[in-house]
């Protein structure tokens, strides 16, 4: 027989003491998720649209944002690479953030709808590669540092924070709140 | 009793109404911070709009969008777009000038595409052989805003980038002169040829030259120009003779000029036309006059007139002497420095001696006799306050000189309310130091013109002394320390 949890209580495993379930008020958890997701959403646009890298090579300097980089890839005819980058660095992360915002609106959506959304978000989240891309940039910077002059653009700050905020949002979302009826 | 208790109004209990924001997470503050940051980043990186201009070129030389416009070695704008003219006769370059360089979008600015060029006198634009091309500009001096420009086909001659005066030389031939050829004065480059073109009637060649700013004083309406291109060769009984100005003039041609004595004192202005002669005539050079090339203004000399009455056989006659005086600022007030013989009169004549200076004919108080030393060659006289002197020699403009050095005598003359400066070089070799005074064997220095003239050092243009023309000849008296 499981004990009933009161509000602001948490259940821990008697052996390993890991949290099984914490009874934070559903509104608060949802509100936190919503706030973090909205923050990530707001930062997503400058991260994608503002120049992220300034590359200077032999007196020629070029500024690239993520979006203009993708457009450039399409112009050069590398449709496959362009499409992959577009999907993994723009479409999936954006979808994840939007779905998180949607999920955190507890009262509006039907329970079944939310379960579906959660499932989609879990799948989409796996493929949103924003964090990986950030790593890729850093690796590039280290590898080419001496050959070409690199400078980070303003989008990098937005990018890092956007990744952080979307991680916070997905961590603070409590899936129990979907079927919890209190 | 119970009834009244039951009817006694207690309170209406309902759910406490909590404000709507109490359920909100603290994360919303972070969210707000994110919003502010996003706006700040966008605001920060939004380019200041800049000034967009269009430049038309006949050839693009591989210019493309993203290349820069540079001036004085730094980027002042970038190219947005390069497109072909619909008539296929040129290209249009859409460029944006940075905000701090928007003054370049004015009438008179000249643009050209920098590309590597190999010439007889040097290599330029080498960095564009490997790197990106760029557009260079000479800003116009106009204040009229202009957005459409016609680019130059090639880099303009160097002279165009410097200040100066542009004149036109009209000759019968091009005389082998090219854009970029030097314009020389006694072999020193003082300007540059900008272009040559055929006159509309095909009878003359107009050569535009630019005389650089420090040398524009060399020009007068009587200036004589001649072509000194190439090599002059002659073979006669004495042997073979070869004349050439310099390697550059052999290759590129050149124009020389000299200014003989001139009565026309009008200033030469931009666009004035002179004749370009085929050959030099010898008397041009011998007739040449000294030209004041001083960077600074001439030292302030005033004409001082001394008048006194001298008795000849009991009949008083008035005499006068004229010299220049130098107005200097000293601790005792403004003083005028004059040659001492201006006040050398016998005691009997002392009372009648008056000194006048300047336009206002102010009478100066002559210092008492005992203050004057006969051996002394210069006398400083206090200027009355009434005399308004516009120019006073500041302490920064004079110094004492210890050793003989190259210098020149300078004095201002005033004729018909027009001030001119006459100047005469005194070379070091003409001077001999003797008891602190420099004897000078320059025969041009006559008493009428040069008595009391300021002596200016040719190295720093500071006044170092005064010229006193005595019976033994001209003397340079170094300034006493003030």
Interface residues (C-beta under 8 A of the other chain):
Chain A: X25 X27 X28 X29 X31 X32 X34 X35 X36 X38 X39 X40 X42 X43 X45 X46 X50 X51 X58 X59 X60 X61 X62 X153 X154 X155 X157 X158 X161 X165 X168 X172
Chain B: X23 X24 X25 X26 X27 X28 X30 X31 X33 X34 X35 X37 X38 X41 X42 X44 X45 X66 X67 X127 X130 X131 X132
